[in-house]
Amino acid sequence: MATETATTDLTPAPGEVDHVALALANSTYLLPKHGRVDLLATPDATRAWLAAVGLAPAAADVRELCASRMRQLRTHVRALLEARVDNRPAPPESLEAVNAALTSVPSASLLQYDEERRWHRAAAHPVTQLVDRALAVIAADLADLLTGPDGELVARCGAPSCERVLLRTHARRTWCSVRCGDRVRAARSYARRSHESDSAPATA
């Protein structure tokens, strides 16, 4: 399995910045010459991923049970996104899992006060409930994505062997990164040359 350092030049797929559910779905993928990368493979990797998407402090205490729960939700998030892409019915077990995460913590922002920010509203998320809150935020984002106008834009990367999902915000773009775009164009060029070669008249 590739380590997290193999992903340093992999840019977020279109839509990931606005939808953390897409970022979770794409937190495991294949890289040519590296194999499978899993950004939630260990508790430390999961903590780093949660911090990177703004769902946990960098120093959060994440245990294997928490990492396992994140990986389980990822499986269900991917299943629902792929069902949307393929226009298939949603798997009932994935709907159940996402709805369980969605309702696991209070959704109301509470009135809070501290010396730094003074009066403000924020969700209550003590350290013991940090992962529960992260799961709920991701589940809520997925629900908003699939039921909103962006749901029509969810697509699978068109590059060979790429598993990532994206929002197809440009009609002609079907890839998730520059790397995959180069692979798509190379595949099209190869197919075109092969077709032209097959269509050329035979010489005597």
Secondary structure, DSSP 8 states (H G I E B T S, - for coil): -B-GGGGTT----TTTTT-HHHHHHTSEEEETTTEEEETTSSHHHHHHHHHHTTSS-TT----HHHHHHHHHHHHHHHHHHHHHHTT----HHHHHHHHHHHTSS--S-EEEEETTTEEEEE----GGGHHHHHHHHHHHHHHHHHHSGGGGGEEE--STT---EEE--STT---SSHHHHHHHHHHHHHHHHHHHHHHS----
